Amino acid sequence: MQKQDNFSRTLEYVLATPKTKRQVEQYLRRKQIDPDEAEDIIKRLVDLNYINDAVYAELFTQSKSTKMGKRVIKSKLFMRGVSSELIEQEVSKIEDQTELCKYTAEKYMRNKTRDIKTLNKLFGHLLNKGFGSEEIQEVMKEYRGQ
């Protein structure tokens, strides 16, 4: 009966929000589930298609590409255990993010002066949001008046 309870709890965990294989492994480790049983649970969830890293990466990338830059998306997917190949495959589908970078800069610069200190902070802010240097340079030209 205990094995079924562990599977049921894990299934509830996975159904709450999509999870990667690594996230489920970490969950089972935290719950101190026997490694052999954990492996069986994961295999069963993969077979039932409740765990699918490719689908997870696609959904995550689609939802986050309107809010953050490619670098941050890559980093977050990597931390969640998605393979580098899947990450590159999904991130390569993201269109040019220059407009999002401009919007993020405009939002940051509201009610701020355009002095050099603020512009340096803007540059750092855009880097932290995961935008590439080409996109940031394009946006910074506008703020520096070039």
TORKOL-4160 file (C-alpha; in steps of 0.2 Angstrom, whole numbers, padded with zeros to 4 digits, m for minus):
146
<pt num="1" X="0000" Y="0000" Z="0000"/>
<pt num="2" X="0014" Y="0012" Z="0004"/>
<pt num="3" X="0021" Y="0011" Z="m0014"/>
<pt num="4" X="0004" Y="0016" Z="m0021"/>
<pt num="5" X="0003" Y="0031" Z="m0009"/>
<pt num="6" X="0020" Y="0037" Z="m0014"/>
<pt num="7" X="0015" Y="0035" Z="m0032"/>
<pt num="8" X="m0001" Y="0045" Z="m0029"/>
<pt num="9" X="0008" Y="0059" Z="m0020"/>
<pt num="10" X="0021" Y="0060" Z="m0033"/>
<pt num="11" X="0007" Y="0061" Z="m0047"/>
<pt num="12" X="m0001" Y="0075" Z="m0038"/>
<pt num="13" X="0015" Y="0084" Z="m0037"/>
<pt num="14" X="0018" Y="0082" Z="m0056"/>
<pt num="15" X="0000" Y="0087" Z="m0060"/>
<pt num="16" X="0000" Y="0103" Z="m0050"/>
<pt num="17" X="0012" Y="0111" Z="m0062"/>
<pt num="18" X="0023" Y="0102" Z="m0076"/>
<pt num="19" X="0039" Y="0095" Z="m0069"/>
<pt num="20" X="0056" Y="0089" Z="m0076"/>
<pt num="21" X="0063" Y="0072" Z="m0073"/>
<pt num="22" X="0076" Y="0080" Z="m0061"/>
<pt num="23" X="0063" Y="0090" Z="m0051"/>
<pt num="24" X="0054" Y="0074" Z="m0048"/>
<pt num="25" X="0070" Y="0065" Z="m0043"/>
<pt num="26" X="0074" Y="0079" Z="m0031"/>
<pt num="27" X="0056" Y="0078" Z="m0024"/>
<pt num="28" X="0057" Y="0059" Z="m0021"/>
<pt num="29" X="0074" Y="0062" Z="m0013"/>
<pt num="30" X="0067" Y="0075" Z="m0001"/>
<pt num="31" X="0053" Y="0063" Z="0003"/>
<pt num="32" X="0066" Y="0050" Z="0007"/>
<pt num="33" X="0058" Y="0037" Z="m0005"/>
<pt num="34" X="0069" Y="0021" Z="m0008"/>
<pt num="35" X="0080" Y="0024" Z="m0023"/>
<pt num="36" X="0073" Y="0008" Z="m0032"/>
<pt num="37" X="0055" Y="0013" Z="m0029"/>
<pt num="38" X="0059" Y="0031" Z="m0034"/>
<pt num="39" X="0066" Y="0024" Z="m0051"/>
<pt num="40" X="0050" Y="0014" Z="m0053"/>
<pt num="41" X="0039" Y="0029" Z="m0050"/>
<pt num="42" X="0049" Y="0040" Z="m0062"/>
<pt num="43" X="0049" Y="0026" Z="m0076"/>
<pt num="44" X="0030" Y="0024" Z="m0074"/>
<pt num="45" X="0027" Y="0043" Z="m0075"/>
<pt num="46" X="0038" Y="0044" Z="m0090"/>
<pt num="47" X="0029" Y="0030" Z="m0098"/>
<pt num="48" X="0012" Y="0038" Z="m0094"/>
<pt num="49" X="0019" Y="0054" Z="m0102"/>
<pt num="50" X="0017" Y="0064" Z="m0086"/>
<pt num="51" X="0035" Y="0068" Z="m0086"/>
<pt num="52" X="0042" Y="0074" Z="m0103"/>
<pt num="53" X="0057" Y="0086" Z="m0103"/>
<pt num="54" X="0055" Y="0091" Z="m0121"/>
<pt num="55" X="0037" Y="0097" Z="m0118"/>
<pt num="56" X="0042" Y="0105" Z="m0102"/>
<pt num="57" X="0056" Y="0115" Z="m0111"/>
<pt num="58" X="0044" Y="0120" Z="m0125"/>
<pt num="59" X="0030" Y="0126" Z="m0113"/>
<pt num="60" X="0043" Y="0135" Z="m0102"/>
<pt num="61" X="0052" Y="0144" Z="m0116"/>
<pt num="62" X="0035" Y="0149" Z="m0124"/>
<pt num="63" X="0029" Y="0157" Z="m0108"/>
<pt num="64" X="0045" Y="0165" Z="m0102"/>
<pt num="65" X="0051" Y="0172" Z="m0119"/>
<pt num="66" X="0039" Y="0187" Z="m0117"/>
<pt num="67" X="0046" Y="0191" Z="m0100"/>
<pt num="68" X="0065" Y="0187" Z="m0100"/>
<pt num="69" X="0080" Y="0185" Z="m0111"/>
<pt num="70" X="0087" Y="0170" Z="m0119"/>
<pt num="71" X="0101" Y="0168" Z="m0106"/>
<pt num="72" X="0090" Y="0168" Z="m0091"/>
<pt num="73" X="0078" Y="0155" Z="m0100"/>
<pt num="74" X="0093" Y="0144" Z="m0103"/>
<pt num="75" X="0099" Y="0145" Z="m0086"/>
<pt num="76" X="0082" Y="0141" Z="m0078"/>
<pt num="77" X="0080" Y="0126" Z="m0089"/>
<pt num="78" X="0097" Y="0120" Z="m0085"/>
<pt num="79" X="0094" Y="0122" Z="m0067"/>
<pt num="80" X="0078" Y="0112" Z="m0069"/>
<pt num="81" X="0088" Y="0097" Z="m0077"/>
<pt num="82" X="0084" Y="0100" Z="m0095"/>
<pt num="83" X="0097" Y="0093" Z="m0107"/>
<pt num="84" X="0108" Y="0106" Z="m0116"/>
<pt num="85" X="0102" Y="0099" Z="m0133"/>
<pt num="86" X="0084" Y="0102" Z="m0128"/>
<pt num="87" X="0088" Y="0119" Z="m0121"/>
<pt num="88" X="0097" Y="0125" Z="m0137"/>
<pt num="89" X="0083" Y="0118" Z="m0148"/>
<pt num="90" X="0069" Y="0128" Z="m0139"/>
<pt num="91" X="0079" Y="0144" Z="m0136"/>
<pt num="92" X="0084" Y="0144" Z="m0155"/>
<pt num="93" X="0065" Y="0146" Z="m0159"/>
<pt num="94" X="0064" Y="0162" Z="m0149"/>
<pt num="95" X="0063" Y="0177" Z="m0161"/>
<pt num="96" X="0073" Y="0193" Z="m0160"/>
<pt num="97" X="0070" Y="0200" Z="m0142"/>
<pt num="98" X="0075" Y="0218" Z="m0146"/>
<pt num="99" X="0058" Y="0225" Z="m0144"/>
<pt num="100" X="0056" Y="0216" Z="m0127"/>
<pt num="101" X="0073" Y="0223" Z="m0122"/>
<pt num="102" X="0067" Y="0240" Z="m0127"/>
<pt num="103" X="0051" Y="0238" Z="m0117"/>
<pt num="104" X="0061" Y="0232" Z="m0102"/>
<pt num="105" X="0072" Y="0247" Z="m0103"/>
<pt num="106" X="0058" Y="0259" Z="m0104"/>
<pt num="107" X="0049" Y="0252" Z="m0089"/>
<pt num="108" X="0066" Y="0253" Z="m0079"/>
<pt num="109" X="0069" Y="0271" Z="m0084"/>
<pt num="110" X="0052" Y="0278" Z="m0080"/>
<pt num="111" X="0054" Y="0293" Z="m0069"/>
<pt num="112" X="0073" Y="0291" Z="m0069"/>
<pt num="113" X="0086" Y="0303" Z="m0075"/>
<pt num="114" X="0097" Y="0299" Z="m0090"/>
<pt num="115" X="0114" Y="0301" Z="m0081"/>
<pt num="116" X="0129" Y="0290" Z="m0083"/>
<pt num="117" X="0126" Y="0281" Z="m0067"/>
<pt num="118" X="0108" Y="0277" Z="m0071"/>
<pt num="119" X="0113" Y="0271" Z="m0088"/>
<pt num="120" X="0126" Y="0259" Z="m0081"/>
<pt num="121" X="0112" Y="0252" Z="m0069"/>
<pt num="122" X="0101" Y="0250" Z="m0084"/>
<pt num="123" X="0114" Y="0240" Z="m0093"/>
<pt num="124" X="0116" Y="0229" Z="m0078"/>
<pt num="125" X="0098" Y="0227" Z="m0076"/>
<pt num="126" X="0096" Y="0222" Z="m0094"/>
<pt num="127" X="0110" Y="0209" Z="m0093"/>
<pt num="128" X="0102" Y="0202" Z="m0077"/>
<pt num="129" X="0086" Y="0200" Z="m0087"/>
<pt num="130" X="0095" Y="0189" Z="m0099"/>
<pt num="131" X="0096" Y="0199" Z="m0114"/>
<pt num="132" X="0111" Y="0198" Z="m0126"/>
<pt num="133" X="0124" Y="0211" Z="m0128"/>
<pt num="134" X="0118" Y="0215" Z="m0146"/>
<pt num="135" X="0101" Y="0219" Z="m0140"/>
<pt num="136" X="0107" Y="0229" Z="m0126"/>
<pt num="137" X="0119" Y="0239" Z="m0136"/>
<pt num="138" X="0105" Y="0243" Z="m0148"/>
<pt num="139" X="0094" Y="0249" Z="m0134"/>
<pt num="140" X="0108" Y="0259" Z="m0125"/>
<pt num="141" X="0111" Y="0269" Z="m0141"/>
<pt num="142" X="0094" Y="0276" Z="m0140"/>
<pt num="143" X="0097" Y="0281" Z="m0122"/>
<pt num="144" X="0114" Y="0288" Z="m0125"/>
<pt num="145" X="0108" Y="0298" Z="m0140"/>
<pt num="146" X="0119" Y="0290" Z="m0153"/>
